[in-house]
Amino acid sequence: MSTHKDVKRVTTHTLLEMKESGEKISMLTAYDYSMATIVDQAGMDVILVGDSASNVMAGHETTLPITLDQMIYHAASVIRAVKRSLVVVDLPFGTYQGDSKEALRSAIRIMKESEAHAVKLEGGREVIESINRILSAGIPVMGHLGLTPQSIYKFGTYTVRAKEEDEAKRLIEDAKLLEEAGCFALVVEKVPAKLAKKVAESISIPVIGIGAGGDVDGQVLVMHDMLGINKEFSPRFLRRYHNLFDEIKGSFEHYIKDVKSRDFPNESEQY
């Protein structure tokens, strides 16, 4: 199997080729220059500047409070670090729902002011007008179905979506609708693995899962979750690759101890 490890820059077309050749797509969030540098150099295919910044960077309970200006700030910071990854930016809550002209203005601001490569927005048929308008301006769009965190108050819970037959059927219809509109890829969040597999098989664009099993075309996680910086959040789908909360805290405690005991700085650490 050929891999795209050595591509100079990942594009929407690269992702399509990866799906066709059966190569899985790796995607992770990043919100700042220093971390994005590491993610990019590791060889990540896609970096998502997620509205999850509202939670992990700003401490909000939901993704709803983050603003367009704040998303642009995070996106611009990430873009300055990136040489290889495709950078996708979430359109925040309230910047595209119900008004396709505002959706286009929001997407244009993200593309112009952050120089990102694509935008992502949540929803299917109810936001299709906004998606069509953004695509008509030549801006690549990634869709997002299943659990859509911006609609948390509508559903009232973060539980698995589309377990009922009606909702499952609607999800597949929405996926096809997004493909027909011209979205280049789709995130499917917290849906049964069998359904996610069916979605990935029924459309030709890449389907990237989060809590959607292994039979989709790629996976995405929130960086702070998988590194164990964020300890409170531990859904079933999350694999922790590190326990950085304790490791970093240990380093800070060590530093405090060295300062208090006058061990730092020592002779060789001064001029």
C-alpha positions in Angstrom: 0.0 0.0 0.0 1.4 3.4 -1.0 1.3 6.0 1.7 1.3 9.8 1.5 4.0 10.2 4.2 6.3 12.2 1.9 3.8 14.6 0.3 5.0 18.2 0.5 1.5 19.4 1.5 -1.6 17.5 2.2 -4.6 18.8 0.1 -8.2 17.9 -0.1 -7.3 15.9 -3.2 -4.7 13.9 -1.2 -7.4 12.9 1.3 -9.5 11.6 -1.6 -6.6 9.6 -2.9 -6.0 8.2 0.6 -9.6 7.0 0.8 -9.4 5.4 -2.6 -6.1 3.6 -1.8 -7.4 2.5 1.7 -4.8 4.5 3.6 -6.3 5.8 6.9 -6.3 9.6 7.5 -4.9 11.0 10.8 -6.4 14.1 12.2 -5.8 15.9 15.5 -6.7 19.3 16.9 -4.3 22.1 17.6 -4.8 25.7 18.7 -1.4 27.4 19.0 1.9 27.8 17.2 4.1 25.7 19.4 1.9 22.6 19.6 1.0 22.9 15.9 4.7 22.8 15.0 5.0 19.4 16.8 1.8 18.0 15.3 2.8 19.0 11.8 6.4 17.7 12.1 5.0 14.4 13.4 3.4 14.0 10.0 -0.3 14.5 10.8 -2.5 14.6 7.7 -5.1 17.1 9.0 -5.0 19.6 11.8 -8.4 20.7 13.0 -8.5 24.1 14.7 -11.6 23.0 16.6 -14.1 25.1 18.4 -13.1 22.7 21.2 -10.7 25.5 21.9 -13.7 26.9 23.8 -13.3 24.0 26.3 -9.6 23.2 26.4 -8.1 26.7 25.8 -10.7 29.0 27.4 -12.4 26.7 30.0 -16.0 27.0 28.9 -18.4 24.2 29.5 -19.5 24.0 25.9 -18.2 25.0 22.5 -20.9 27.7 22.1 -19.2 30.8 23.6 -16.1 30.9 21.3 -16.3 33.8 18.8 -15.2 34.1 15.2 -12.4 36.5 16.1 -11.1 34.0 18.7 -11.2 31.1 16.1 -9.3 33.3 13.6 -6.7 34.0 16.3 -6.2 30.3 17.0 -6.2 29.4 13.3 -3.6 32.0 12.4 -1.4 30.8 15.2 -1.6 27.3 13.8 -1.1 28.2 10.2 2.2 29.9 11.0 3.6 26.6 12.2 2.4 24.3 9.5 4.3 23.1 6.4 2.6 19.8 5.6 -0.8 19.3 7.3 -4.1 20.4 5.8 -5.6 22.9 8.3 -9.3 22.9 8.7 -11.1 25.5 10.9 -14.4 25.2 12.7 -17.0 27.9 12.0 -18.2 28.7 15.5 -21.7 28.6 16.7 -23.9 31.4 15.5 -21.8 32.3 12.4 -23.5 30.2 9.8 -26.8 28.8 11.1 -30.0 30.3 9.6 -28.2 32.9 7.4 -26.2 31.7 4.4 -24.9 35.2 3.6 -23.5 35.4 7.1 -22.1 31.9 6.7 -20.2 33.0 3.6 -18.9 36.2 5.3 -17.7 34.1 8.3 -15.9 31.6 6.0 -14.3 34.3 4.0 -13.0 36.0 7.1 -11.4 32.7 8.3 -9.8 32.1 4.9 -8.5 35.6 4.5 -7.4 36.5 8.0 -6.0 33.1 9.1 -4.9 31.8 5.7 -6.4 28.4 6.6 -7.1 25.8 4.0 -10.8 24.8 4.7 -13.7 25.3 7.1 -15.8 22.8 8.9 -19.4 23.2 10.0 -21.9 21.0 11.8 -25.2 19.8 10.5 -26.9 18.3 7.4 -29.9 19.4 5.5 -30.6 22.3 7.9 -27.4 24.1 7.0 -27.1 23.0 3.3 -27.9 26.5 2.0 -24.9 27.9 4.0 -22.7 25.0 2.7 -23.7 25.7 -0.9 -23.0 29.4 -0.6 -19.6 28.8 1.0 -18.7 26.3 -1.7 -19.8 28.6 -4.4 -17.0 31.0 -3.3 -14.4 28.2 -3.8 -13.9 27.6 -0.1 -13.5 23.9 0.8 -16.0 22.6 3.3 -15.7 19.6 5.7 -19.1 18.4 7.1 -19.8 17.2 10.6 -22.7 14.8 11.4 -23.8 12.6 14.3 -23.2 14.2 17.7 -22.9 17.9 16.9 -21.7 19.6 20.1 -23.0 23.1 19.0 -26.5 21.6 19.2 -26.0 20.3 22.8 -28.9 22.2 24.2 -31.2 20.9 21.5 -30.4 17.3 22.3 -29.7 17.9 26.0 -27.0 15.2 26.1 -23.7 14.1 24.7 -24.8 10.4 24.3 -24.4 8.4 21.1 -26.4 9.6 18.2 -28.4 7.8 15.5 -29.2 4.6 17.4 -32.8 4.7 16.2 -33.5 3.6 12.7 -35.0 7.0 11.6 -32.1 9.0 12.8 -29.7 6.5 11.2 -31.5 6.8 7.9 -31.4 10.6 8.1 -27.7 10.5 8.9 -27.0 8.5 5.7 -29.2 10.8 3.7 -27.4 13.9 5.1 -24.0 12.4 4.3 -25.0 11.9 0.7 -26.4 15.4 0.6 -23.1 16.8 1.8 -21.2 14.8 -0.7 -23.5 16.0 -3.6 -23.1 19.6 -2.4 -19.4 19.3 -2.8 -17.9 18.8 0.7 -14.5 17.2 0.5 -14.8 15.2 3.7 -17.0 14.5 6.6 -16.6 14.0 10.4 -18.9 11.6 12.0 -19.0 11.8 15.8 -20.3 9.3 18.4 -22.5 7.1 16.2 -22.6 3.2 16.3 -19.6 1.7 14.4 -21.9 -0.3 12.0 -23.7 2.9 10.9 -20.4 4.8 10.5 -19.1 2.0 8.3 -22.2 2.2 6.2 -21.8 5.9 5.8 -18.2 5.5 4.7 -19.2 2.9 2.2 -22.1 4.8 0.8 -20.2 8.0 -0.1 -16.9 8.6 -2.1 -15.6 11.4 0.1 -13.5 10.5 3.2 -15.4 9.9 6.5 -13.3 10.7 9.6 -14.6 9.3 12.8 -14.5 10.2 16.5 -16.2 7.6 18.6 -17.4 6.0 15.3 -15.4 2.8 15.2 -12.6 1.7 13.0 -14.3 1.1 9.6 -14.3 4.8 8.6 -11.6 6.5 6.5 -9.7 8.2 9.3 -9.8 9.2 13.0 -9.7 12.5 14.9 -9.2 13.3 18.6 -8.8 16.4 20.6 -5.1 16.8 21.5 -5.6 17.7 25.1 -7.7 14.5 25.6 -5.3 12.1 23.9 -2.2 13.6 25.7 -3.9 13.3 29.1 -3.6 17.1 29.7 -7.4 17.1 30.3 -8.1 14.5 33.0 -11.9 15.0 33.5 -12.9 13.8 30.1 -12.8 10.1 29.5 -15.4 8.7 27.0 -15.1 5.2 25.8 -13.7 6.2 22.4 -10.7 8.1 23.9 -7.2 6.4 23.9 -4.8 8.3 26.2 -1.3 8.2 24.7 0.2 10.1 27.7 -0.5 11.3 31.1 0.9 14.8 30.6 -1.2 16.4 33.4 0.8 14.5 36.1 4.1 14.7 34.2 3.9 18.5 33.6 2.6 19.1 37.2 5.5 17.1 38.5 7.9 19.3 36.5 6.3 22.5 38.0 6.5 21.1 41.5 10.2 20.2 41.0 10.9 23.8 39.7 9.1 25.3 42.7 11.1 23.1 45.1 14.4 24.1 43.4 13.5 27.8 43.6 12.5 27.6 47.2 15.6 25.6 48.2 17.8 28.0 46.2 19.0 25.1 44.1 18.0 27.0 41.0 19.8 28.7 39.5 23.1 27.1 40.2 26.7 28.4 39.4 26.5 27.2 35.8 23.1 28.8 35.2 24.1 32.4 35.8 26.4 35.0 34.1 
